[in-house]
Amino acid sequence: MKAQFSRRRDTSALFAGVLVGALMIAGCAADAGEKRSTATISAAAIAVGAGPSGPTAGTKEPAGDAAPPIAAAPLAGVPQLTAARPVFALIDHPLFAQHSGLGRVDCKLPQWRDDAEAARAFYQRAVGCLDDSWGSTLRSVGLPFHSPHVTAPAKSAAVSGPCAEEQLATGKAFYCATDETIIMPFDALRPLTAGSRRGAQLALLSYEYGHHVQALIGVMRAYTDKRTAVGWDTASGQEQSRRMELQASCFSGMFLGTNYGRGDLDQQTWNEAADSNSDAGDRPGEQPLNGSDQNVLGWFTLGSEKGDTWECNTWYATVTKVA
């Protein structure tokens, strides 16, 4: 199945309100958390040798049980406090400075049917699987975690909340950082899921969930600060957008690859997910905010093949890997 992914949108709308109320997304005060320099990669990352190389050519097999285990706390750079706090960093974020995998889950999903109520039940259950997988990882390493809200209205026009206007303008799936809500409107996504048993649906949902992870751990705040500093709509600012979006693609691949062969995440599901990513990049004439088709698929398959947060450090990658 070939589908145009809904993530092709202006991320200035997606992250509306992040700079003003950035730590609403992490459920703590605006000065909570630790801000780290992003000028150089951390000593912990250097210690493991050369940094991650990014996507490479060739067929990649999903990691499955070969994915690395969840890293144990404490991670270097994560403040060891009574309550978990985000770390505001990009290239040297501690989650990317060491090898860490995701929790394994046996994800059993309702059968996908072409109606809004069935889609809502599917997404709610799938988010539970994502929670189980990502939650165990983030809690283990001392980073904050809580589940996102999910809304899956039958019509895009029925979306309400702080990002309703932005979502309606895109007409697509959306992560609203202000209230930590993944928005999956049935009518807008129906063309993307046609012919897919569950893989395209999971690819899109786990991608938006990747933005939730970025928000929780402090990456989204650091990204917003950096893109604002270099100029939101400059070439450098657009490059930061692509790094952000491609990391979410890699996180999506991590979930599907790590849990490949478990529950309902079979070969057909993975094939559908990968196929959905194959033409999810920027289209001619659009602002280059999401990456090329090749790089979107490349980062998804890298996350799937390695199942390792260290490999998903798009902030370290060369410019060509995030074009």
HELIX and SHEET records of a PDB file:
HELIX    1   1 THR A   11  LEU A   14  1                                   4    
HELIX    2   2 ALA A   22  MET A   24  5                                   3    
HELIX    3   3 ALA A   43  ALA A   47  1                                   5    
HELIX    4   4 GLY A   64  ALA A   66  5                                   3    
HELIX    5   5 PRO A   94  ALA A   97  1                                   4    
HELIX    6   6 ALA A  116  SER A  140  1                                  25    
HELIX    7   7 SER A  156  ALA A  158  5                                   3    
HELIX    8   8 ALA A  164  THR A  170  1                                   7    
HELIX    9   9 PHE A  186  THR A  193  1                                   8    
HELIX   10  10 GLY A  199  ILE A  217  1                                  19    
HELIX   11  11 VAL A  219  VAL A  230  1                                  12    
HELIX   12  12 ALA A  235  THR A  258  1                                  24    
HELIX   13  13 GLN A  267  ASN A  277  1                                  11    
HELIX   14  14 ASP A  293  LYS A  306  1                                  14    
HELIX   15  15 THR A  309  CYS A  312  5                                   4    
HELIX   16  16 VAL A  319  VAL A  322  5                                   4    
SHEET    1   A 2 GLU A  34  LYS A  35  0                                        
SHEET    2   A 2 VAL A  87  PHE A  88  1                                        
SHEET    1   B 3 HIS A 149  THR A 151  0                                        
SHEET    2   B 3 THR A 181  ILE A 183  1                                        
SHEET    3   B 3 PHE A 174  CYS A 176 -1                                        
END                                                                             
